[in-house]
Amino acid sequence: MCGIVGYIGHREAYPIVLKGLQRLEYRGYDSAGIVLYDDEKEEIKLTKTKGKVADLKAKLEDEINTAGTIGLGHTRWATHGVPNDVNSHPHFSNSGDLVIIHNGIIENYESLKKELIKRGYSFTSDTDTEVLINLIEDVKKKEDVKLGKAVQIALNQTVGAYAIAVFDKNKPNEIVVARLGSPLAIGVGEDEYFIASDASPFIEFTNNAIYLEDGEMAVVRRKKGVSVRQIKDDKLVDPYIQELQLNLEQIEKGGFEHFMLKEIYEQPSAITDTYRGRLLVDEGVIRMAGIDDNLERFTNAKRIIIVACGTSWHAGLVAEYIFEDLARIPVEVEYASEFRYRNPVITSEDVVIAISQSGETADTMAAIKLAKEKGAFVFGVCNVVGSSISRETHAGAYTHAGPEIGVASTKAFTTQITVLTLIALKLAKAKGTISKTDFHMHLSELETIPQKIEVALLSNDHIKEVADKYKEARNCLYLGRGYNFPVALEGALKLKEISYIHAEGYPAAEMKHGPIALIDEDMPVVVIATRKGHYEKVVSNIQEIKSRQGKIIGIVTEGDTSVRDLADYVIEVPDTIESLTPLLTTIPLQLLSYHIAVMLGKNVDQPRNLAKSVTVE
């Protein structure tokens, strides 16, 4: 969702805030704004616009004065109010004294707004954020309290999720921040502080950060430092300053045209980083502290419930096959957004695995809280160190994929599968459901996957030719069986996300139960047909498509001849054991979607209507 950034210190705020917004634009990009406080003139200046951060920058270049050592910035993914200049953040209170940036949703804003209108407040935007800043101003006036206390009282009257930063031009040495359900980091420098949705806006200035916990607020003062307290009960909190595991090079494009392409090519190193220190092939051991410390909870589990959204849900579907096949534990995979509203049957004998790249997905967070209330053991799989899910779960494992900036997830998917495979293998060994020979074979083969992905990436030019052939298609069907059915779903999602071409993923055998009616000479069908599992049956499905003039793109094991004779195009991937094929077959599907989208002139890293981290329902 939205990205927020702020600075208070001794440097010029404008370039820091602007650069921070550019790095946070993956979180939302339908409008943007910056407010600066000019210390010398003691005045506040606001610039905001519909569009991307580049549009804001162009507008600011026409401004004469961008001076000031205090600034707040916002890049928006619209929830309340259409994307336009008026609804863009930051928002002022009626008096013009207070200004706010906000990520999240205030669910009871309508009732609050009606009450504020009765008290004489007026509103120029359609946003819930303008309601919140006027509520804070109203509390400040009525209670005759400082800004921090006014924010605290106001937030105790709101329902919803938020990460906010509030500034009072009459007290220009502090910024008040708070979070509930949306991430917020405070970068700690020498007499200077940075505020952002994640650490990327300030990584070149400091590697020390405070991650606010849910229900906490902080007053950030230029000279006096950071004071943190709980919003609900006003209890002071001793903040933990964390050393960041992020560097500037990781968040730059590194010569690639798009972040998405960079992240596709980073998958060999990302997977290596994910299993480094965990996968010890020579010793025949998998070491994972989060599992080792809770092994009995897993081995005695009656079932595993996986909750996730989007691409992470697809990774969970792959994990269902792996856990049930290797560890013989029943698995259910749930959309987190549905799980929380279904009154699910959960017991203390269940293990819930929550998967999220960002570690901030709102529906997954809510599912975790529900599972904990029911007594289940909750294990998190996420990428971002210090994220909400990593703190809310009982235990977990990081994927160590590095920052993923492209909105369409790529390396998140493959590193999540890698972590889940390690867990399944570890449990299979502990339960005695896998032979020693098969266990060692899986370990050895998993270690080779990064090199095999590098081989798969060598097909990029050929995939570009295929993309050029089918870039004008209006619809596309993706088929797979067994372990590769979830890969078909993921491939279809990637095409939809970034090219806006309608695509659907299906189990190959289900084609005869409806989708076959769609097949004609204009319908490209991507079939994952590796020489493993149900290969002969998939070949039969391909023959059925061919007999109806369907255009076939086959994802095949290198050296395959059967599918080559039937398909219009084939894309080869190296051979591997069946359970690991998703790590290879997804690579050409990512590249195919990428090249089609680029050829169609789409914004690959920032597809319309999408945001990287969905921190509201």
C-alpha positions in Angstrom: 0.0 0.0 0.0 1.2 3.6 0.5 4.8 4.6 1.2 5.6 7.2 3.8 8.9 8.9 4.4 10.1 11.7 6.7 13.2 13.5 7.9 14.2 15.7 10.8 17.8 16.7 11.3 20.6 19.0 10.1 20.5 18.1 6.4 18.3 19.5 3.6 15.2 17.4 3.8 14.0 17.7 0.2 16.5 15.4 -1.6 16.3 12.8 1.2 12.5 12.7 1.1 12.2 12.7 -2.7 14.8 9.9 -3.1 13.0 8.0 -0.3 9.7 8.2 -2.2 11.4 6.9 -5.4 12.5 3.9 -3.5 9.1 3.4 -1.8 7.1 3.8 -5.0 6.7 0.0 -5.3 4.2 0.5 -2.4 1.8 2.7 -4.4 2.1 5.2 -7.3 -1.2 6.8 -8.2 -0.3 10.1 -6.5 2.5 11.7 -4.4 3.3 14.7 -2.3 5.9 16.4 -0.1 5.6 19.0 2.7 8.7 20.9 3.8 9.3 23.2 6.8 11.6 26.2 6.1 13.4 26.8 9.3 14.5 30.3 8.4 11.2 31.6 7.1 9.3 29.6 9.7 6.8 28.5 7.0 5.5 25.3 5.7 5.3 24.4 2.0 3.2 21.7 0.4 3.5 20.2 -3.1 1.4 17.2 -4.3 0.0 15.8 -7.5 -1.8 12.9 -9.1 0.6 10.5 -10.8 4.0 9.1 -10.0 6.9 10.4 -8.0 8.4 11.6 -11.3 5.4 13.9 -11.8 5.9 15.3 -8.3 9.6 15.9 -9.0 8.8 17.7 -12.2 6.3 19.9 -10.4 8.8 20.6 -7.6 11.5 21.6 -10.2 9.3 24.6 -11.0 9.3 25.7 -7.4 11.8 28.3 -6.3 12.2 27.2 -2.6 12.6 23.6 -1.4 14.6 24.6 1.7 14.1 23.1 5.1 15.5 20.4 7.4 12.1 18.8 8.2 10.1 17.1 5.5 7.4 14.5 5.0 6.6 12.6 1.8 4.0 10.2 0.6 3.4 8.0 -2.4 -0.2 6.7 -2.5 -2.1 3.6 -3.4 -5.7 4.8 -3.2 -8.2 3.4 -0.8 -10.5 6.3 0.1 -11.0 8.8 -2.7 -10.0 8.6 -6.3 -6.4 9.4 -7.3 -6.2 13.1 -7.8 -4.4 16.2 -6.6 -6.9 16.9 -3.8 -6.9 13.4 -2.3 -3.1 13.1 -2.5 -1.2 13.2 0.8 0.0 15.1 2.8 -3.2 16.5 4.3 -3.5 19.6 6.5 -5.9 20.2 9.4 -8.5 23.0 9.0 -6.2 25.5 10.8 -3.3 24.7 8.6 -1.1 24.0 11.6 -1.0 20.2 11.5 0.0 18.0 8.6 -0.1 14.3 8.2 0.9 11.4 6.0 -0.9 8.1 6.4 -0.7 4.5 5.2 -3.8 2.4 6.0 -7.5 2.7 6.5 -9.5 4.4 9.2 -12.6 2.2 9.1 -14.9 4.5 11.3 -13.9 7.7 9.5 -17.5 8.4 8.3 -18.9 8.6 11.9 -15.9 10.6 13.0 -16.3 12.9 10.0 -20.0 13.5 10.8 -19.1 14.5 14.4 -16.4 16.8 13.2 -18.7 18.5 10.7 -21.1 19.2 13.6 -18.2 20.9 15.4 -17.5 23.2 12.4 -14.8 21.3 10.6 -14.9 21.2 6.8 -13.2 18.8 4.3 -11.8 19.3 0.9 -10.9 15.7 0.1 -12.7 12.3 0.1 -10.0 10.7 2.3 -10.1 9.1 5.7 -6.7 10.7 6.4 -8.1 14.3 6.4 -10.6 13.1 9.0 -7.9 11.8 11.2 -5.7 15.0 11.1 -8.8 17.1 12.0 -9.7 14.7 14.8 -6.1 15.1 16.1 -6.5 18.9 15.9 -9.9 18.8 17.6 -8.5 16.7 20.5 -5.4 19.0 20.8 -7.7 22.1 21.2 -10.3 20.5 23.5 -7.9 18.8 25.8 -5.2 21.5 25.6 -2.5 18.9 25.2 0.7 18.6 23.2 0.7 17.0 19.8 2.0 13.6 21.0 -0.8 13.3 23.6 -3.4 14.5 21.0 -2.3 11.9 18.6 -2.5 9.2 21.2 -6.1 10.2 22.3 -7.3 10.5 18.8 -5.9 7.1 17.8 -7.7 5.5 20.7 -10.9 6.8 19.1 -10.2 5.2 15.7 -10.8 1.8 14.2 -8.6 0.5 11.5 -5.0 0.2 10.4 -2.4 2.9 10.1 1.2 4.1 9.9 1.2 7.9 10.4 3.6 10.8 10.7 2.3 14.1 12.1 4.0 17.5 12.2 2.9 20.8 13.9 4.4 23.9 12.4 4.1 25.6 15.7 6.5 23.0 17.3 9.0 22.4 14.5 11.5 20.3 16.4 9.5 17.0 16.5 7.5 14.6 14.4 5.0 12.2 16.0 4.6 8.8 14.4 2.5 5.7 15.2 1.6 2.3 13.7 -1.1 -0.3 13.9 -1.2 -2.9 11.2 1.2 -1.1 8.8 5.0 -1.0 9.0 7.0 1.9 10.3 10.7 2.2 10.7 12.7 5.0 12.4 16.3 5.4 11.1 18.6 6.6 13.9 21.5 8.9 13.0 23.6 11.5 14.7 21.1 14.2 15.8 19.0 13.2 12.8 16.1 10.8 12.3 14.5 9.2 9.3 10.9 7.8 9.1 9.8 5.4 6.5 7.6 2.4 5.6 10.8 0.3 5.3 14.5 1.0 5.6 15.3 1.6 2.0 14.9 5.4 2.0 17.6 5.9 4.6 20.1 3.0 4.2 22.9 5.2 2.9 22.6 7.5 6.0 22.4 4.9 8.8 22.2 1.2 9.4 20.4 1.6 12.8 16.7 1.5 12.9 13.8 1.2 15.4 10.8 -0.8 14.1 7.7 0.2 16.0 5.6 -2.6 17.2 1.8 -2.7 16.6 0.1 -0.3 18.9 3.1 1.9 19.5 3.8 5.6 18.8 6.9 7.7 19.1 7.8 11.3 19.4 10.9 11.9 17.3 12.8 15.0 18.4 15.8 16.6 16.6 18.0 16.8 19.6 16.3 14.8 22.3 16.0 11.5 20.4 13.1 9.1 20.2 10.5 8.5 23.0 8.3 5.4 22.4 5.1 4.5 24.2 2.1 2.2 23.8 -0.9 4.0 22.3 -3.5 2.2 24.4 -2.2 2.4 27.9 0.5 5.2 27.6 3.2 2.8 28.9 6.7 3.9 28.0 8.7 1.4 25.9 12.4 0.9 25.8 13.0 0.9 22.0 15.3 -1.7 20.5 17.7 -0.3 17.9 18.3 -2.9 15.2 21.3 -3.1 12.9 20.0 -3.3 9.3 20.9 -6.2 7.0 20.5 -4.2 3.8 22.8 -2.2 1.6 22.4 0.4 -1.1 23.6 -1.8 -3.9 20.8 -4.3 -3.2 18.0 -1.8 -4.0 19.5 -0.4 -7.2 18.8 -1.9 -10.6 22.4 -2.9 -11.2 22.3 -2.4 -15.0 19.0 -4.2 -15.6 16.2 -2.3 -17.4 13.7 -3.2 -14.6 13.8 -4.4 -11.1 11.6 -7.4 -12.1 14.2 -8.6 -14.6 17.0 -8.0 -12.0 15.1 -10.1 -9.5 14.5 -12.9 -11.9 18.2 -13.1 -12.5 19.0 -12.9 -8.8 17.2 -16.2 -8.1 20.3 -18.4 -8.2 22.0 -16.3 -5.6 18.8 -15.7 -3.6 18.2 -19.5 -3.3 21.8 -20.0 -2.3 21.5 -17.4 0.4 18.3 -19.0 1.5 19.8 -22.4 2.1 23.3 -21.2 3.1 24.0 -22.5 6.7 20.9 -24.6 6.6 21.6 -27.1 3.9 24.7 -29.1 4.9 24.9 -31.8 2.2 28.3 -33.3 3.3 27.0 -33.8 6.8 23.5 -34.9 5.6 21.9 -32.4 7.8 19.4 -29.5 7.6 19.8 -26.9 10.4 16.9 -24.6 11.0 16.6 -23.1 14.5 12.9 -22.4 14.2 12.2 -26.0 13.5 14.8 -27.6 15.8 13.5 -25.6 18.8 9.9 -26.7 18.0 10.4 -30.1 16.3 7.8 -31.9 18.4 5.1 -29.4 17.6 5.6 -30.2 13.9 6.1 -34.0 14.1 3.1 -34.4 16.4 0.9 -32.0 14.4 -2.5 -33.5 13.3 -2.3 -31.2 10.3 -0.5 -28.2 8.9 -2.6 -25.2 7.7 -0.8 -22.8 5.4 -2.2 -19.3 5.1 -1.0 -16.8 2.5 -2.1 -14.5 -0.3 -1.2 -14.2 -4.0 2.1 -15.6 -5.1 2.8 -16.8 -1.5 -0.5 -18.8 -1.7 0.9 -20.5 -4.8 4.1 -21.3 -2.9 1.9 -22.8 -0.2 0.2 -25.0 -2.7 3.6 -26.4 -3.8 4.4 -27.0 -0.2 1.2 -29.0 0.2 2.5 -31.5 -2.3 5.9 -31.6 -0.6 4.7 -31.9 3.0 2.2 -34.6 2.2 4.5 -36.5 -0.1 7.7 -36.5 2.0 6.6 -35.9 5.6 3.1 -37.5 5.4 1.4 -34.7 7.3 -2.0 -33.6 6.1 -2.0 -30.0 4.8 -4.6 -27.4 4.0 -3.8 -24.3 2.1 -6.0 -21.3 2.8 -6.4 -17.8 1.3 -5.7 -15.7 4.4 -8.4 -13.3 3.3 -11.0 -16.0 3.5 -9.6 -18.0 6.4 -10.1 -15.2 8.9 -13.8 -14.8 8.0 -14.8 -18.5 7.8 -14.8 -19.3 11.6 -12.3 -22.1 10.8 -11.9 -25.2 13.0 -8.4 -24.8 14.5 -7.0 -26.7 17.5 -3.9 -26.7 19.6 -2.7 -29.8 17.7 -2.5 -27.8 14.5 0.5 -26.0 13.1 -0.2 -22.9 11.0 2.5 -21.7 8.6 2.0 -18.1 7.5 3.8 -17.1 4.3 4.4 -13.4 3.2 7.2 -11.8 1.3 6.9 -8.5 3.1 5.8 -9.9 6.5 3.2 -7.1 6.6 0.2 -8.6 4.6 -2.8 -7.5 6.5 -5.0 -10.5 5.9 -2.2 -12.9 6.8 -1.5 -10.9 10.0 -5.2 -11.3 10.9 -5.1 -15.0 10.2 -2.1 -15.4 12.5 -3.8 -13.6 15.3 -6.9 -15.8 14.9 -4.8 -19.0 14.8 -3.0 -18.0 18.0 -6.3 -17.2 19.7 -7.4 -20.8 18.9 -4.2 -22.2 20.4 -2.4 -23.3 17.3 1.4 -23.0 16.9 2.2 -20.4 14.3 5.3 -20.4 12.2 6.2 -17.6 9.8 8.0 -17.6 6.5 8.9 -14.1 5.3 11.6 -12.1 3.7 11.8 -8.9 5.7 13.8 -9.0 8.9 11.9 -7.3 11.7 8.6 -7.3 9.9 5.3 -7.7 11.7 4.8 -11.4 10.9 8.3 -12.2 12.1 7.4 -10.7 15.4 3.9 -12.0 15.7 4.6 -15.7 15.1 5.9 -18.2 17.6 8.8 -19.0 15.4 9.8 -18.8 11.8 12.4 -18.7 9.0 13.5 -15.9 6.8 13.9 -16.5 3.1 17.0 -14.2 2.8 16.0 -13.2 -0.8 17.1 -9.6 -0.4 14.8 -6.7 -1.2 12.2 -7.4 -3.8 11.2 -4.1 -5.4 9.2 -5.3 -8.4 5.6 -5.5 -7.6 5.2 -8.9 -9.3 7.0 -11.4 -7.1 9.7 -13.6 -8.6 12.5 -14.5 -6.2 10.0 -14.4 -3.3 8.2 -17.4 -4.9 11.3 -19.6 -5.4 12.9 -18.8 -2.0 9.7 -19.5 -0.2 9.5 -22.9 -1.9 13.2 -23.4 -1.0 12.5 -22.8 2.7 9.3 -24.9 2.7 11.2 -27.7 1.0 13.9 -27.6 3.7 11.2 -27.8 6.4 9.5 -30.7 4.7 12.7 -32.7 4.3 13.7 -32.0 7.9 10.3 -33.2 9.2 10.4 -36.3 6.9 13.7 -37.3 8.3 12.5 -36.7 11.9 9.4 -38.8 11.3 11.2 -41.5 9.4 9.0 -41.1 6.3 11.9 -40.8 3.9 14.7 -43.2 3.3 18.3 -42.2 4.0 19.1 -42.6 0.3 16.2 -40.4 -0.8 16.9 -37.8 1.9 20.5 -37.4 0.7 19.4 -37.3 -2.9 17.0 -34.5 -2.2 19.7 -32.5 -0.3 22.2 -33.0 -3.1 19.7 -32.0 -5.8 18.5 -29.0 -3.9 22.1 -27.7 -3.7 22.4 -27.8 -7.5 19.2 -25.8 -8.2 20.9 -22.4 -8.4 23.2 -23.7 -11.1 20.3 -25.2 -13.0 18.3 -22.0 -12.8 21.3 -20.3 -14.4 21.0 -22.8 -17.2 17.3 -22.1 -17.5 18.0 -18.3 -17.7 20.1 -19.0 -20.9 16.8 -19.5 -22.7 16.0 -15.8 -22.3 16.5 -14.9 -26.0 14.4 -17.8 -27.2 11.7 -16.8 -24.7 11.8 -13.3 -26.1 11.0 -14.7 -29.5 8.1 -16.7 -28.1 6.8 -13.6 -26.4 6.9 -11.6 -29.6 4.8 -14.3 -31.3 2.1 -14.2 -28.7 2.2 -10.6 -27.3 -1.1 -9.8 -29.0 -3.1 -12.6 -27.5 -6.2 -11.6 -25.6 -6.4 -14.8 -23.5 -4.0 -17.5 -22.4 -4.3 -20.9 -20.6 -1.7 -22.4 -18.3 -1.8 -26.1 -17.6 0.2 -28.3 -15.1 -0.2 -31.4 -13.1 1.0 -32.4 -9.6 3.8 -30.2 -8.3 3.5 -28.0 -11.4 -0.2 -27.2 -11.1 0.6 -24.3 -8.7 3.3 -23.2 -11.1 0.6 -22.9 -13.8 -1.4 -20.7 -11.5 1.6 -18.6 -10.7 2.5 -18.3 -14.4 -1.0 -17.1 -15.2 -0.9 -14.6 -12.4 2.4 -13.1 -13.6 0.9 -12.6 -17.1 -2.2 -10.9 -15.7 -0.3 -8.7 -13.3 2.1 -7.1 -15.6 0.7 -7.4 -19.2 -3.0 -7.2 -18.4 -3.7 -10.2 -20.6 -6.4 -12.4 -19.2 -4.9 -15.8 -18.2 -6.0 -18.7 -16.2 -4.2 -21.6 -14.6 -5.7 -25.1 -14.5 -4.8 -28.7 -13.6 -4.1 -30.2 -17.0 -6.7 -33.0 -16.5 -9.4 -30.4 -15.7 -9.1 -28.9 -19.1 -11.8 -31.4 -20.3 -14.2 -30.1 -17.7 -14.8 -26.8 -19.3 -11.7 -24.8 -20.4 -11.3 -26.9 -23.6 -14.3 -25.1 -25.0 -12.1 -21.9 -25.2 -9.4 -23.5 -27.2 -9.0 -22.4 -30.9 -6.2 -21.2 -33.2 -6.1 -17.9 -31.3 -5.6 -19.3 -27.8 -2.0 -19.9 -26.7 -1.8 -22.7 -24.1 1.3 -22.9 -21.9 1.8 -26.5 -20.8 4.3 -27.5 -18.1 5.3 -31.0 -19.3 8.6 -32.0 -17.5 9.6 -35.7 -17.8 8.5 -36.4 -14.3 5.3 -37.5 -12.5 2.3 -37.6 -14.9 4.3 -36.9 -18.1 2.4 -39.3 -20.4 -1.0 -38.0 -19.2 0.2 -34.4 -19.9 1.3 -35.4 -23.4 -2.2 -36.8 -23.9 -3.6 -33.4 -22.8 -1.3 -31.7 -25.3 -2.6 -33.9 -28.1 -6.2 -32.9 -27.2 -5.2 -29.3 -27.5 -3.4 -29.8 -30.8 -6.4 -31.5 -32.3 -8.4 -28.4 -31.7 -5.8 -26.1 -33.3 -4.6 -24.7 -30.0 -1.2 -23.0 -30.0 1.1 -24.9 -27.6 4.1 -23.5 -25.7 5.7 -26.5 -23.9 7.9 -26.1 -20.8 9.9 -29.3 -21.1 12.9 -31.2 -19.7 16.0 -30.7 -21.8 16.3 -33.3 -24.5 12.5 -33.9 -24.7 11.3 -35.0 -28.1 7.7 -36.1 -27.6 6.3 -32.7 -26.7 8.6 -31.0 -29.2 6.9 -32.9 -32.0 3.5 -31.6 -30.8 4.2 -28.1 -29.6 4.5 -24.9 -31.6 7.4 -23.8 -29.3 9.2 -25.6 -26.5 11.3 -24.0 -23.7 13.7 -26.4 -22.0 14.7 -26.5 -18.3 17.3 -28.8 -16.8 16.3 -32.2 -15.3 15.7 -32.5 -11.6 13.6 -34.6 -9.2 9.9 -34.1 -9.3 9.5 -32.1 -6.0 12.0 -29.5 -7.1 10.7 -29.0 -10.7 8.7 -25.9 -9.7 11.9 -24.1 -8.9 12.9 -24.5 -12.6 9.7 -24.4 -14.5 8.6 -21.1 -13.0 11.7 -19.3 -14.5 10.6 -19.4 -18.2 7.1 -18.3 -17.2 8.5 -15.3 -15.3 10.6 -14.3 -18.4 7.7 -14.9 -20.8 5.4 -12.6 -18.8 8.2 -10.0 -18.5 9.0 -9.8 -22.2 5.3 -9.7 -23.3 4.7 -6.8 -20.9 7.7 -4.9 -22.1 6.8 -5.4 -25.7 3.3 -4.1 -24.9 4.8 -1.0 -23.3 3.6 -1.8 -19.8 5.2 -0.5 -16.6 6.6 -3.8 -15.5 7.8 -2.8 -12.0 4.6 -0.8 -11.2 1.6 -2.4 -12.8 -1.6 -0.5 -12.6 -3.8 -0.8 -9.5 -1.3 -3.0 -7.7 1.0 -2.4 -4.7 3.8 -4.5 -3.4 2.6 -4.9 0.1 -1.1 -5.1 0.8 -1.3 -3.8 4.3 -5.1 -3.1 4.3 -8.0 -5.5 3.6 
